[in-house]
Amino acid sequence: MAQAPASTCEICTGGPGVHYCQQCDQLFCGSCKLSHLRTKSCKNHTFGSGRDINQKKNLLCTEHKECFLFYCQDCNTPVCKVCSVEKHSRHLMTDLTKTTVKRRSEFAKDVELKITTSRQNVNKIENYTKSYREEVKAVIKTITEEGNYWKKLIDKKVDSLVELVQDEEQKALHNMSALSKVFRGVFENCQQWQKNIKGLETVADVLLLQKLKKLKVSVDNIDLKQVQERSSVSYRMKKHSHTEIDSLFGELQFR
């Protein structure tokens, strides 16, 4: 339908809409009007002043004041019977009413097709979105499960190493405690012999020699060995690169 006078061009939406195309039912600025008339199919279009636009005038040929009866396929515009002879001779002409009905039917079908296609695309995108989110959920679950698997193996290995260290600690402490007990007994015996020697200072030489001989036998029977180096434990960490860690996991793929 014809538009009411507008302040801007309906083509560039920037310039003043002061020119009205009778055939296209649109407002043009001066620049867009010239471009419009340079188009082969629109070169015969007629313009009126934007201030004088009247919807009823659009029903009649502005040049001949005749009703539009035909539609020029070559110029893409309605024409009256006079224009069909004077300006549109040898052009492909069709009945205006039939052309309008056909165009309206084609337009309706085109719109319906776009609506159907758009609805199908929306449904498809919604299904894609649902499927993609399910894939993301499944991938995250798989990655988490794989990570937990390696965590359990690492925890198991850590527990095994700690248990081994603690077992060796108990063995070493037991051995050191037993050895300490032996040398503590020797130490106590030596202290007692030291006291006995001091108590023999008043004993006669002959008796002293006999007692010393017996004590010497006891002392000589003690075999004092040097204490060996203490037990030790150490742990040397391995340096791992990110590539080694990455090799433990699967491969992510995005498309």
C-alpha positions as CSV (number, residue, x, y, z in Angstrom):
1,M,0.0,0.0,0.0
2,A,1.1,3.6,-0.5
3,Q,3.0,5.1,2.4
4,A,2.1,8.4,4.1
5,P,4.6,11.2,3.5
6,A,7.8,10.4,5.2
7,S,10.7,12.6,6.2
8,T,13.4,10.2,5.0
9,C,14.1,8.2,1.9
10,E,12.8,4.6,2.1
11,I,15.9,3.3,0.1
12,C,18.9,4.8,1.8
13,T,17.0,5.9,5.0
14,G,19.3,8.9,5.1
15,G,18.2,11.6,2.6
16,P,14.8,13.4,2.6
17,G,12.0,11.4,1.0
18,V,10.6,14.1,-1.4
19,H,10.1,12.0,-4.5
20,Y,7.3,9.4,-4.7
21,C,7.5,6.5,-7.3
22,Q,4.0,5.8,-8.5
23,Q,4.8,2.3,-9.6
24,C,6.9,1.1,-6.6
25,D,4.9,3.0,-4.0
26,Q,8.0,4.2,-2.3
27,L,9.6,7.5,-1.3
28,F,13.0,8.4,-2.8
29,C,15.6,11.1,-2.1
30,G,17.1,12.9,-5.2
31,S,20.1,10.6,-5.4
32,C,18.1,7.3,-5.0
33,K,15.6,8.6,-7.6
34,L,18.4,9.0,-10.2
35,S,19.7,5.5,-9.5
36,H,16.2,4.1,-9.7
37,L,15.6,5.6,-13.1
38,R,18.9,4.3,-14.4
39,T,17.7,0.8,-13.8
40,K,16.5,-0.8,-17.1
41,S,13.2,-2.1,-15.6
42,C,12.4,1.2,-13.8
43,K,13.4,3.8,-16.4
44,N,9.8,4.5,-17.3
45,H,8.6,4.9,-13.7
46,T,6.8,8.2,-12.9
47,F,7.4,10.3,-9.8
48,G,5.3,12.8,-7.9
49,S,6.1,15.2,-5.1
50,G,6.3,13.7,-1.7
51,R,4.0,16.4,-0.3
52,D,1.3,15.7,-2.9
53,I,1.1,11.9,-2.2
54,N,-2.4,10.6,-2.3
55,Q,-3.2,6.9,-2.0
56,K,-6.2,7.2,-4.4
57,K,-4.0,8.7,-7.1
58,N,-2.0,5.5,-7.1
59,L,-5.1,3.7,-8.6
60,L,-4.9,5.8,-11.8
61,C,-2.2,6.4,-14.4
62,T,-0.9,9.9,-13.5
63,E,-0.2,10.7,-17.1
64,H,-3.5,9.6,-18.7
65,K,-5.9,9.4,-15.7
66,E,-6.8,5.9,-16.8
67,C,-7.2,2.8,-14.7
68,F,-4.4,0.3,-14.8
69,L,-5.4,-2.7,-16.8
70,F,-2.2,-4.5,-17.7
71,Y,1.1,-5.4,-16.1
72,C,4.3,-4.9,-18.1
73,Q,6.6,-7.8,-17.4
74,D,9.6,-6.0,-19.1
75,C,9.3,-2.8,-17.0
76,N,7.8,-4.5,-14.0
77,T,5.0,-1.9,-13.6
78,P,1.2,-1.6,-14.0
79,V,0.2,0.3,-17.1
80,C,-3.1,1.7,-18.5
81,K,-4.4,0.9,-22.0
82,V,-2.9,4.1,-23.4
83,C,0.6,3.4,-21.9
84,S,0.5,-0.1,-23.2
85,V,0.4,1.3,-26.8
86,E,2.5,4.4,-26.4
87,K,5.3,3.5,-24.0
88,H,5.2,-0.3,-23.7
89,S,4.6,-1.4,-27.3
90,R,6.0,-4.9,-28.0
91,H,6.6,-5.4,-24.3
92,L,5.3,-8.6,-22.6
93,M,2.0,-7.7,-21.1
94,T,-0.3,-9.6,-18.8
95,D,-3.6,-9.0,-17.2
96,L,-3.1,-6.9,-14.0
97,T,-5.6,-8.7,-11.9
98,K,-4.3,-12.2,-12.8
99,T,-0.7,-11.0,-12.4
100,T,-1.6,-9.6,-8.9
101,V,-3.3,-12.8,-7.9
102,K,-0.4,-14.9,-9.2
103,R,2.2,-12.6,-7.5
104,R,0.3,-12.7,-4.2
105,S,0.0,-16.5,-4.4
106,E,3.7,-16.8,-5.3
107,F,4.6,-14.4,-2.4
108,A,2.5,-16.4,0.0
109,K,4.1,-19.7,-1.0
110,D,7.5,-18.1,-0.8
111,V,6.8,-16.8,2.7
112,E,5.3,-20.1,3.8
113,L,8.4,-21.9,2.5
114,K,10.6,-19.6,4.4
115,I,8.5,-20.1,7.5
116,T,8.7,-23.9,7.1
117,T,12.4,-23.9,6.4
118,S,13.1,-21.5,9.3
119,R,11.0,-23.6,11.7
120,Q,12.8,-26.8,10.5
121,N,16.2,-25.0,11.1
122,V,15.2,-23.9,14.5
123,N,14.1,-27.4,15.4
124,K,17.3,-28.8,14.0
125,I,19.4,-26.3,16.0
126,E,17.5,-27.2,19.1
127,N,18.2,-30.9,18.5
128,Y,21.8,-30.2,17.7
129,T,22.1,-28.1,21.0
130,K,20.6,-31.0,23.0
131,S,22.8,-33.6,21.4
132,Y,25.9,-31.4,21.8
133,R,25.3,-30.8,25.5
134,E,24.8,-34.5,26.0
135,E,28.1,-35.1,24.3
136,V,29.8,-32.6,26.5
137,K,28.3,-34.2,29.6
138,A,29.5,-37.6,28.5
139,V,33.0,-36.4,27.6
140,I,33.4,-34.6,31.0
141,K,32.2,-37.8,32.7
142,T,34.8,-39.9,30.8
143,I,37.6,-37.5,31.5
144,T,36.7,-37.5,35.2
145,E,36.5,-41.2,35.3
146,E,39.9,-41.6,33.6
147,G,41.4,-39.0,36.0
148,N,40.0,-40.9,39.0
149,Y,41.4,-44.1,37.7
150,W,44.9,-42.7,37.6
151,K,44.4,-41.0,40.9
152,K,43.5,-44.4,42.5
153,L,46.6,-46.0,40.9
154,I,48.8,-43.1,42.2
155,D,47.3,-43.3,45.7
156,K,47.8,-47.1,45.7
157,K,51.4,-46.7,44.7
158,V,52.0,-44.0,47.3
159,D,50.5,-46.2,50.0
160,S,52.6,-49.1,48.9
161,L,55.8,-47.0,49.0
162,V,55.0,-45.5,52.4
163,E,54.2,-49.0,53.8
164,L,57.5,-50.3,52.5
165,V,59.4,-47.4,54.1
166,Q,57.6,-47.9,57.4
167,D,58.3,-51.7,57.4
168,E,62.0,-51.0,56.8
169,E,61.9,-48.4,59.6
170,Q,60.6,-51.0,62.0
171,K,63.3,-53.5,61.1
172,A,66.0,-50.9,61.4
173,L,64.7,-49.6,64.7
174,H,64.4,-53.1,66.1
175,N,68.0,-53.9,65.1
176,M,69.4,-50.7,66.6
177,S,67.4,-51.3,69.8
178,A,68.8,-54.8,70.1
179,L,72.3,-53.6,69.5
180,S,71.9,-50.8,71.9
181,K,70.8,-53.3,74.6
182,V,73.9,-55.4,74.0
183,F,76.3,-52.5,74.4
184,R,74.4,-51.1,77.3
185,G,74.9,-54.5,79.1
186,V,78.6,-54.4,78.4
187,F,78.8,-50.8,79.6
188,E,77.0,-51.8,82.9
189,N,79.3,-54.8,83.4
190,C,82.4,-52.7,82.8
191,Q,81.2,-50.2,85.4
192,Q,80.7,-53.0,87.9
193,W,84.2,-54.3,87.2
194,Q,85.5,-50.8,87.6
195,K,84.0,-50.7,91.1
196,N,85.3,-54.1,91.9
197,I,88.9,-53.1,91.0
198,K,88.6,-50.1,93.3
199,G,87.5,-52.4,96.1
200,L,90.5,-54.6,95.7
201,E,93.0,-51.9,96.6
202,T,93.4,-53.3,100.2
203,V,93.6,-57.0,99.1
204,A,97.0,-58.7,99.4
205,D,99.0,-58.9,96.3
206,V,98.7,-62.7,96.0
207,L,95.0,-62.7,96.3
208,L,94.7,-59.6,94.1
209,L,96.5,-61.4,91.3
210,Q,94.1,-64.3,91.5
211,K,91.1,-62.1,91.4
212,L,92.5,-60.0,88.6
213,K,93.2,-63.1,86.6
214,K,89.5,-64.2,86.9
215,L,88.3,-60.7,86.0
216,K,90.6,-60.6,83.0
217,V,89.1,-63.8,81.7
218,S,85.6,-62.3,81.9
219,V,86.8,-59.0,80.2
220,D,88.6,-60.9,77.5
221,N,85.5,-62.9,76.7
222,I,83.7,-59.7,75.7
223,D,84.1,-59.0,72.0
224,L,83.5,-55.4,71.3
225,K,82.7,-54.8,67.7
226,Q,82.6,-51.4,66.0
227,V,79.1,-50.1,65.4
228,Q,78.4,-50.2,61.7
229,E,77.0,-47.2,59.8
230,R,73.4,-46.4,60.7
231,S,70.5,-47.4,58.5
232,S,69.5,-44.8,56.0
233,V,66.6,-44.2,53.6
234,S,66.2,-41.7,50.7
235,Y,63.9,-41.0,47.8
236,R,64.8,-39.4,44.5
237,M,61.9,-37.9,42.6
238,K,61.6,-38.4,38.9
239,K,61.1,-35.3,36.7
240,H,58.1,-35.8,34.5
241,S,57.1,-33.6,31.5
242,H,53.6,-32.6,30.5
243,T,53.8,-34.8,27.5
244,E,54.2,-37.9,29.8
245,I,51.1,-36.9,31.7
246,D,49.2,-36.2,28.5
247,S,50.1,-39.7,27.2
248,L,48.1,-41.1,30.1
249,F,44.8,-39.6,28.8
250,G,42.8,-39.9,25.6
251,E,42.5,-37.3,22.9
252,L,39.9,-34.6,22.7
253,Q,38.5,-33.7,19.3
254,F,36.4,-30.7,18.4
255,R,34.6,-30.1,15.1
